[in-house]
Amino acid sequence: MTKKKDEKLLTEAETELMAILWKLGEGTVADVIENLPSGRDLAYTSVSTFLRILEQKKVLKTRKEGRGHIYIPFLSKQDYEARTLKHVVDKVFDGAPLSLAKQLLNVSNLSKDEIKELKALLKEAEEQA
């Protein structure tokens, strides 16, 4: 099965800008720049170029407003998380999600509430299997 071009993972910089737009819901180049972490200086033209590339990748859509554009996520954060996780399971954990879960438990310090929630999710998954 060949992957479509738009199913590839985003670069680190693209993911950073998408995280801002997912949080905002939509925004201009200036909005994205304003929401960059402190110390992260990107030129207006660089952010604009990244956003146009994301539009070409069909991750963003745009709406013309005045002389500028409003960028709106076309790919939801949840869908991108699922795509990324599937990639990690396939490429890093040899297609074995249980290996990923074991490793996650080994390196995470889950609270009692998080463990309780995880147990409930596992029980729900077991009932659906």
CORDA-V486747 format. One record per helix or strand of 2 or more residues. SS is the DSSP state (alpha for helix, beta for strand). FROM is the first residue (numbers start at 0). LEN is the number of residues. If there is no record, write none. Layout:
BEGIN
ss	from	len
SS	FROM	LEN
SS	FROM	LEN
END
This chain:
BEGIN
ss	from	len
alpha	4	3
alpha	11	13
beta	25	2
alpha	28	6
alpha	43	13
beta	59	6
beta	67	6
alpha	76	15
alpha	96	11
alpha	111	17
END
